[in-house]
Each structure stands twice: as C-alpha cells, then as structure tokens.
C-alpha cells in the first residue's frame, strides 16, 4: 500500500489518525477487562470476608439448613436458598426446553417460510418484555390460579419456575433456531432420499447433529433463570426454609439478596453473608460459561 | 406404529407447542394491555405517586426512566462502539483476543443483580456518588456494554470486503476507512441493535435497586438548573424508574389501588418496549435506504 511519493505532511497526518483510532479502541477494550477484574475482586473480597473475618465456616454456610440472623444464636445457613435457586432454574429449563425446541423445528423444518414470519416476532417480543412485568403477571394470574387448583398459597417454586420458563424461552429458541438453519442441506436431503419420514429425519439426523447447540441454549437459559431476581422474588414467597412441596413458599439466592441487602448494616455478618451469596451467584455464572465453552468445542468437531 | 403415523403425531405435537407459545404471548400482551389500558390517562402519566391514597400517578418515574436511558446511552455508545470496532478491525486471532472475547461473554452472562451490587459497592459507596441517576447509568453501562460491543462487531464484520479494499486502494488510513467507509455502511444495523438494547435497559430493574435508588425527591419541573437538588435534570439525585416502581408497589404498595397502578405502569412499560422494537426496525430501514441509495428488497 505504499504510495510512490508520499508527502511527509500527509504521511504524518495519516499515522496520527491511525494511532488515535488504535489508542481509542484499545482504551475501550481495556476498560472491559478492568471492569471485570475489579468486579471479581470486589465481590470476592466482600464475599470471602464472611469466612475470613467473621469466622463463619464455609460448610455451615453452604449446607446449613437454617437461616436466622436475628435470633440470639444466629445461624447463616444458605442451603434453602441454594436449593431454591437450583430447583427453580432446573424446572424452568425442563418446561421451556421442549417448547423451545418445537418452536425452532416449526420455524426451520415444518413451515420455514411463514412459520418464521409468525414465530420470530413472537420470540423477540417475549424477550423484550421486562422482567418486572413477568413478575406482575405471575403474581396476578399464575399465583391465584395455582391457589385455586393446588393446595397451598399458590406462591412457591412452581410459580417461580413457570414465570422463568417463559422468560428463558427466547434464549433457547433463538440459539436452537440458529443452529438448525445453518445445517447443511445435503444432510436432510440424503435422509429423505433413503425414504425416511420427516420425523425420522428430525429425530435421528437433525437433532443429534445440533444437540450441542441445543444444550448450549438450555445452559444459557438456565444461567439466565439462575440469575433472575425480581420476577422470581415476586412470586416465590420468600420463606427462609426448604419447602416440602412445589406450592409452598420458598426463596432463592437472588430473592434473599434483593430483599435483605438494603435492610442490613454494611459490614455486619448478615450483610457479609449476603455478599457471599452474590459471590456464589458469580461462581455459578463462571461454571455456566465454562460448560457453554465445552459444549461449543464439541460442536466444532 | 407405522413411521407415517409417528410422523403425523410428531408434527402435530410440534405445531401444537408452537401455537401454545403464540397463545402465551397473545395472552400476556392481551392481559397487560387490557388490564392496564383503562387506567392510563394523561393525569396518570404525569401526576406524582401517592403512598396511601388512591389516584397516584407515575409521572416522575416515567421521566426518570427516559432520562436514565439517555444518560446510559451517552456513556455506553462511544465505549461500546470503540470496543466493538477494536474486536472487528484491530484484534488479531490469539490469546489476548480470546481473553477479551471471554470477558465479553462472562460480562454478558453476569446476573444483573450482581452487577447492581458491584455498583453499590464501587460507585455508590466507594466513589461516593450515592443513590443517583449517575450511579444507575454507570451500572447500566456495565450491563449494556457487552451487548453493544457484540452488535458493533457484527455490524462491522457484515460490511463487504470490497468496500474496505477500495478504501485501502485510495491510500486512506485505517481509521479513516473505519470512520468514513465502514461506519456509514454499518450504521443501519448499529442503530437497530442499539435501540433494541435500549429497550432492554428500559425495563431493567434489579441492577437499579441498589444504585439509582428506590425513591425520587419532589421534582420541580420549572427548575432547570442541573445542580439544584429538586431539578429533574440533576444527574446526582436519586431516581426511581418505572420498572423499579412496578416492583416496589407490588411488594410494599400501601395505596388501595396499588394493583391498578401496577397494571397501568406495566402497560406503559410494555407499550414503550413495543415502540422501541418498531422504532428499531423503522430506523434501520430508513438509514439503510439513506446510506445505500437503494430500495429495500425485503
């Protein structure tokens, strides 16, 4: 790209322009790295101080079944919230996955043309509805409905996971649809040529091929469900114990943090224990990201 | 069973499940709009909320949401564009780029409440900005940045290679090529992405509970001095947004018509998100036509 007779002034401006651009964009990218490093540092140092400074046993925190910071003999067991978080997000994924996979198949395999034109905007709108609105609808529709049908107050893990399942539907659907639409055409055609029906092709050729992508979508959906705070908090009931049924009041890590962080004094053990829960949420995020990375690696081969 | 019968059943199940999803969305939108619409009026949109009496509005919250969105975009867009351009144009495949990609991925999957708590620790307490619009905007920036970075990178990668080569052939500097050739071509998809991201930020509440706060001072809409504590455009005052307001009245609303207010506010929020969606599409199309001087083939 060297010009034959570059005038020195123009070359100088040229280089200056280029270095300004390079410096600016590098600055922006470094900011991302700085943000994440400081985030990990601050949340970890706060979350770990429960165990280092306040001397709480990690085992007691993770497996303690009683959360009673206000009593004479305060206990900081987070197991009820950990159980609540895992059961709501796993249940949500169980409800949402079949629906999402069917929606993706509908858009790509059954009626590719108008199926996509109908479902694509539906999925986008579901993704766009704010989580507090989901919480509000859950509180005013799902909870009263469950109260009438099942024993109990209607609030609980069942209501929470139903609300979450609608919220994570778009995540799983869009990732699965992307994977399905990039499938090589010859794959399906050769299956049809062998005389297979559409369902045989889908179940034995298409699904196994895109399975890592589907699992990626499900894991990302679960990650979202695990970290969602307000919608769950509004319908789950927020009782600090492990429930006996799906229709009994329960809590998740996020709902406990949401409700109590503002009411506790900074630096107290209870406040620090809430930070430890935030740290647990952060560690779970890392685990989800690692799982997604491993799945993507399998996908490439 | 015959394979043909199985095929028919499977197709039936797939179609039914897809219809269920459409029905869920229609039911959701129908419920929110139908229940909330009757409550929306000019006075509801502009008056201040009441704590224990009937007839509270959402005026300050609506204003706060829009103002916070503008503040966030002012901070996010330059940073996100820069980082996205770096990823698309400067980054070479290797360890560092891989790490940055991982950082963006992790950042985008952090729960918003963790981002909010980080903001509480660093911006609100350590930097001492307190519960304020500014703190909220900074946290929403962290929350929003990975999205804008990804949108920018995709938009720039989507530009045809020949365009860049033409610029190189003219002897332009790389930065000049980026700003005057690639940027205009990428603009339509950039705008679409940013408006969609804005819609998402608009409904965000968890990250704002601990940064922008859950209260609003009595605003004086005739006071436009940005340093006065009662001025609506003072970025260092606490501000409860519309989404936070919905959450709060569902949890601790004492007004007798709390459920109606929540329904009305939800309807306003959903309508605004719909408007954002339509706006994104429309703006993208208009800009595409403007910058390429061509008719949209879609």
HADDOCK unambig.tbl for C-alpha pairs under 7 A between the chains (distance, minus, plus):
assign (segid A and resid 1 and name CA) (segid B and resid 171 and name CA) 6.86 0.50 0.50
assign (segid A and resid 14 and name CA) (segid B and resid 173 and name CA) 5.62 0.50 0.50
assign (segid A and resid 17 and name CA) (segid B and resid 175 and name CA) 6.23 0.50 0.50
assign (segid A and resid 18 and name CA) (segid B and resid 173 and name CA) 6.15 0.50 0.50
assign (segid A and resid 18 and name CA) (segid B and resid 174 and name CA) 6.04 0.50 0.50
assign (segid A and resid 18 and name CA) (segid B and resid 175 and name CA) 5.15 0.50 0.50
assign (segid A and resid 21 and name CA) (segid B and resid 175 and name CA) 5.48 0.50 0.50
assign (segid A and resid 24 and name CA) (segid B and resid 82 and name CA) 6.65 0.50 0.50
assign (segid A and resid 25 and name CA) (segid B and resid 82 and name CA) 4.40 0.50 0.50
assign (segid A and resid 25 and name CA) (segid B and resid 83 and name CA) 5.40 0.50 0.50
assign (segid A and resid 25 and name CA) (segid B and resid 85 and name CA) 6.70 0.50 0.50
assign (segid A and resid 25 and name CA) (segid B and resid 86 and name CA) 5.23 0.50 0.50
assign (segid A and resid 26 and name CA) (segid B and resid 86 and name CA) 6.55 0.50 0.50
assign (segid A and resid 28 and name CA) (segid B and resid 79 and name CA) 5.39 0.50 0.50
assign (segid A and resid 28 and name CA) (segid B and resid 82 and name CA) 5.52 0.50 0.50
assign (segid A and resid 28 and name CA) (segid B and resid 83 and name CA) 4.85 0.50 0.50
assign (segid A and resid 29 and name CA) (segid B and resid 83 and name CA) 4.65 0.50 0.50
assign (segid A and resid 33 and name CA) (segid B and resid 103 and name CA) 6.57 0.50 0.50
assign (segid A and resid 36 and name CA) (segid B and resid 107 and name CA) 6.91 0.50 0.50
assign (segid A and resid 39 and name CA) (segid B and resid 118 and name CA) 6.25 0.50 0.50
assign (segid A and resid 43 and name CA) (segid B and resid 118 and name CA) 6.66 0.50 0.50
assign (segid A and resid 99 and name CA) (segid B and resid 17 and name CA) 5.65 0.50 0.50
assign (segid A and resid 99 and name CA) (segid B and resid 18 and name CA) 6.95 0.50 0.50
assign (segid A and resid 102 and name CA) (segid B and resid 14 and name CA) 4.85 0.50 0.50
assign (segid A and resid 102 and name CA) (segid B and resid 17 and name CA) 6.24 0.50 0.50
assign (segid A and resid 102 and name CA) (segid B and resid 18 and name CA) 6.31 0.50 0.50
assign (segid A and resid 103 and name CA) (segid B and resid 14 and name CA) 6.99 0.50 0.50
assign (segid A and resid 103 and name CA) (segid B and resid 17 and name CA) 6.88 0.50 0.50
assign (segid A and resid 103 and name CA) (segid B and resid 18 and name CA) 4.85 0.50 0.50
assign (segid A and resid 106 and name CA) (segid B and resid 14 and name CA) 6.42 0.50 0.50
assign (segid A and resid 106 and name CA) (segid B and resid 15 and name CA) 6.55 0.50 0.50
assign (segid A and resid 106 and name CA) (segid B and resid 18 and name CA) 6.85 0.50 0.50
assign (segid A and resid 122 and name CA) (segid B and resid 22 and name CA) 6.48 0.50 0.50
assign (segid A and resid 122 and name CA) (segid B and resid 25 and name CA) 6.73 0.50 0.50
assign (segid A and resid 126 and name CA) (segid B and resid 25 and name CA) 6.69 0.50 0.50
assign (segid A and resid 128 and name CA) (segid B and resid 200 and name CA) 6.28 0.50 0.50
assign (segid A and resid 128 and name CA) (segid B and resid 273 and name CA) 6.72 0.50 0.50
assign (segid A and resid 129 and name CA) (segid B and resid 270 and name CA) 6.30 0.50 0.50
assign (segid A and resid 130 and name CA) (segid B and resid 203 and name CA) 4.61 0.50 0.50
assign (segid A and resid 130 and name CA) (segid B and resid 204 and name CA) 6.61 0.50 0.50
assign (segid A and resid 132 and name CA) (segid B and resid 243 and name CA) 6.33 0.50 0.50
assign (segid A and resid 132 and name CA) (segid B and resid 246 and name CA) 6.75 0.50 0.50
assign (segid A and resid 132 and name CA) (segid B and resid 247 and name CA) 6.03 0.50 0.50
assign (segid A and resid 133 and name CA) (segid B and resid 266 and name CA) 5.74 0.50 0.50
assign (segid A and resid 197 and name CA) (segid B and resid 3 and name CA) 6.87 0.50 0.50
assign (segid A and resid 197 and name CA) (segid B and resid 4 and name CA) 6.75 0.50 0.50
assign (segid A and resid 197 and name CA) (segid B and resid 7 and name CA) 6.48 0.50 0.50
assign (segid A and resid 198 and name CA) (segid B and resid 7 and name CA) 6.40 0.50 0.50
assign (segid A and resid 199 and name CA) (segid B and resid 7 and name CA) 4.85 0.50 0.50
assign (segid A and resid 199 and name CA) (segid B and resid 10 and name CA) 6.49 0.50 0.50
assign (segid A and resid 227 and name CA) (segid B and resid 111 and name CA) 4.51 0.50 0.50
assign (segid A and resid 228 and name CA) (segid B and resid 111 and name CA) 6.56 0.50 0.50
assign (segid A and resid 229 and name CA) (segid B and resid 113 and name CA) 6.73 0.50 0.50
assign (segid A and resid 229 and name CA) (segid B and resid 206 and name CA) 6.53 0.50 0.50
assign (segid A and resid 230 and name CA) (segid B and resid 206 and name CA) 6.29 0.50 0.50
assign (segid A and resid 278 and name CA) (segid B and resid 114 and name CA) 6.15 0.50 0.50
assign (segid A and resid 282 and name CA) (segid B and resid 110 and name CA) 6.87 0.50 0.50
assign (segid A and resid 285 and name CA) (segid B and resid 109 and name CA) 6.71 0.50 0.50
assign (segid A and resid 285 and name CA) (segid B and resid 110 and name CA) 6.18 0.50 0.50
assign (segid A and resid 289 and name CA) (segid B and resid 106 and name CA) 6.64 0.50 0.50
